[in-house]
Amino acid sequence: MRNPFSAKNRPSLVAAAIIVLTLSGCDSAEPPLSRQPLSTGSILAAQTNGHFTLVAPGNGPVQVWQQGDAAPLYQWHQGKETDPVVLLAISPDGHTAATATEQTVAVWSLESGRNLGFYSLDHTLRALSLADSGQALLLGYHSGEVEFVELNSGRRLLFLGHDDVINSLDLSANGQYALSASQDGRVIFWQTENAAMLADWQHENSVNLVTLDQGGRYAFSADAQGQGQVHRLPGGELQAQLEVPARGQTFVSARIDAARNRLATGGTARRLDLWQLSDGAHLKQWQVGLHTQLRPASAMVYSVAFTAPDQLYSASSAGLAETWTITNREHHDE
């Protein structure tokens, strides 16, 4: 079957080389290369692509930061101030963003900061994703329904493949393929044109996170007990299994870099981890920073992004964005 994520006039993602990371130890106490304060206290949500970082403080406007800046680039107000923004998304191409309360969604231009649309919802929202240039939205509801919306044409498709609350979802850059997960542990990969299911798999526990490789080769899913899985697309075959080394810790965010055979994950208890995509080998672990005046003294890594072959970027609930160095020791042809 052809690569499901390819689109007309979109260059294919071909990996010329794989970087295999060999490290003397899995755990690292090394400090970040740089640290950028995004808030004076803890934040409710954050989403980053390494260049732009969206921050939801829980009250007040959503702030948009550029990497390295001392002040926000934009501040976005959405609806009533009493309704906190709880979900954030950045399109894969980095041109647009979406912010959402449980009952409203707004789409924004990251190039100009202006609002591109505001939508009221009939159901309680649980998950959100956005296609390139804001051409489509994917909305996951408490009812178990997933709604795909083409914003230009207004076409809507309701996906009814789940029987439980939607916890997480992701949308391909071209808006043609979706990955959704529910509280009963089911993960489904499907087409947004006709809701046809292409693959599905089952976790033993509730799935709290799914992420697509935008090259169309892999999907990552993780459950509430800290068990992670890498599956090959489009068929859904199991590629690797991951497990958070410490009991009681879970995955919160993930980013796939298939071209370099690696996966970055952010978790609870300040964990930022690097894994080998092909077999799930654990390569390295960092601890993100804290505001020392905050209690309890911990943090969740809300979002991660690869910003260069040797750099990883994280945004955490402590209100910090940090850049980390990845040591590349060997290079092998694919």
Long-range contacts (C-beta under 8 A, 24 or more apart in sequence): 1-234, 1-235, 3-215, 3-216, 3-217, 4-172, 4-176, 4-177, 4-198, 4-216, 4-233, 4-234, 5-172, 5-173, 5-174, 5-176, 5-177, 5-214, 5-215, 5-216, 6-216, 7-173, 7-174, 7-176, 10-173, 10-174, 13-214, 13-215, 13-216, 13-217, 13-258, 13-259, 15-258, 15-259, 15-260, 15-261, 15-334, 16-333, 16-334, 17-260, 17-331, 17-332, 17-333, 17-334, 18-259, 18-260, 18-261, 18-331, 18-332, 18-333, 18-334, 19-260, 19-261, 19-262, 19-309, 19-328, 19-330, 19-331, 19-332, 20-261, 20-276, 20-329, 20-330, 20-331, 20-332, 21-262, 21-274, 21-276, 21-283, 21-284, 21-326, 21-327, 21-328, 21-329, 21-330, 22-329, 22-330, 23-283, 23-284, 23-327, 23-329, 26-245, 26-282, 26-283, 26-284, 26-285, 27-284, 27-285, 28-284, 28-285, 28-286, 29-287, 30-286, 30-325, 32-286, 32-288, 32-289, 32-322, 32-323, 32-324, 33-311, 33-322, 33-323, 33-324, 33-325, 34-68, 34-322, 34-323, 35-289, 35-320, 35-321, 35-322, 35-323, 36-65, 36-67, 36-68, 36-69, 36-320, 36-321, 36-322, 37-319, 37-320, 38-63, 38-65, 38-315, 38-319, 38-320, 38-321, 39-63, 39-319, 40-291, 40-319, 41-291, 41-294, 41-319, 42-291, 42-294, 42-299, 42-317, 42-318, 42-319, 43-302, 43-317, 43-318, 43-319, 44-84, 44-85, 44-86, 44-317, 45-85, 45-86, 45-87, 45-88, 45-302, 46-88, 46-302, 46-303, 46-315, 46-316, 46-317, 46-321, 47-88, 47-89, 47-90, 47-97, 47-302, 47-303, 47-315, 48-90, 48-303, 48-304, 48-305, 48-313, 48-314, 48-315, 48-321, 49-90, 49-94, 49-305, 50-305, 50-306, 50-307, 50-313, 51-94, 51-307, 52-90, 52-94, 52-97, 52-110, 53-303, 53-315, 53-321, 54-88, 54-90, 54-97, 54-99, 55-315, 55-319, 56-84, 56-85, 56-86, 56-88, 56-99, 58-84, 59-84, 62-88, 62-99, 64-97, 64-110, 64-113, 65-321, 67-307, 67-313, 67-321, 67-323, 73-113, 74-108, 74-113, 76-106, 76-108, 76-113, 76-115, 78-104, 78-106, 78-118, 79-104, 87-125, 87-127, 87-128, 88-128, 89-128, 89-129, 89-130, 90-130, 91-130, 91-131, 91-132, 91-133, 91-134, 91-173, 92-131, 92-132, 92-173, 92-214, 93-132, 93-133, 93-173, 95-132, 95-133, 95-134, 96-130, 96-133, 96-134, 97-130, 98-128, 98-130, 98-134, 98-137, 100-125, 100-128, 101-125, 105-137, 105-139, 107-134, 107-137, 107-151, 109-134, 116-151, 117-151, 126-165, 126-166, 126-167, 127-166, 127-167, 127-168, 127-169, 127-180, 128-169, 129-169, 129-170, 129-171, 129-178, 130-171, 131-171, 131-172, 131-173, 131-174, 131-175, 132-173, 132-174, 132-175, 135-175, 136-171, 136-175, 136-192, 137-171, 138-169, 138-170, 138-171, 138-178, 138-180, 138-192, 140-166, 140-167, 140-168, 140-169, 140-180, 141-166, 142-166, 144-182, 146-178, 146-180, 148-175, 148-178, 148-192, 150-175, 157-192, 157-193, 157-194, 157-195, 158-195, 159-190, 159-195, 160-195, 161-188, 161-190, 161-195, 161-197, 161-200, 162-186, 162-188, 167-206, 167-207, 167-208, 167-209, 168-207, 168-208, 168-209, 168-210, 169-210, 170-210, 170-211, 170-212, 170-219, 171-212, 172-212, 172-214, 172-216, 173-214, 177-212, 177-216, 179-210, 179-211, 179-212, 179-219, 179-221, 180-210, 181-207, 181-208, 181-209, 181-210, 181-221, 182-206, 182-207, 183-207, 185-223, 187-219, 187-221, 187-231, 189-219, 189-233, 189-234, 189-236, 198-233, 198-234, 198-235, 198-236, 199-231, 199-233, 199-234, 199-235, 199-236, 200-236, 201-229, 201-231, 201-236, 201-238, 203-227, 203-229, 208-250, 208-251, 208-252, 209-251, 209-252, 209-253, 209-254, 211-254, 211-255, 211-256, 212-256, 213-256, 213-258, 214-256, 215-258, 215-259, 217-258, 218-256, 218-258, 218-277, 220-254, 220-256, 220-263, 220-265, 222-250, 222-251, 222-254, 222-265, 224-250, 225-250, 226-250, 226-251, 226-267, 228-254, 228-265, 228-280, 230-263, 230-277, 230-280, 239-277, 239-278, 239-280, 240-276, 240-277, 240-278, 240-279, 240-280, 241-280, 242-275, 242-280, 242-282, 244-271, 244-273, 245-282, 245-285, 246-271, 252-300, 252-301, 252-302, 253-301, 253-302, 253-303, 253-304, 254-304, 255-304, 255-305, 255-306, 257-306, 260-306, 260-309, 262-306, 264-304, 264-305, 264-306, 264-312, 265-301, 265-304, 266-300, 266-301, 266-302, 266-303, 266-304, 266-314, 266-316, 267-300, 267-301, 268-298, 268-300, 269-298, 270-298, 270-299, 270-301, 270-316, 271-301, 272-301, 272-304, 272-312, 272-314, 272-324, 274-312, 274-326, 284-326, 286-324, 288-314, 288-316, 288-318, 288-320, 288-322, 289-316, 289-318, 289-320, 289-322, 290-318, 290-320, 291-318, 291-319, 291-320, 294-318
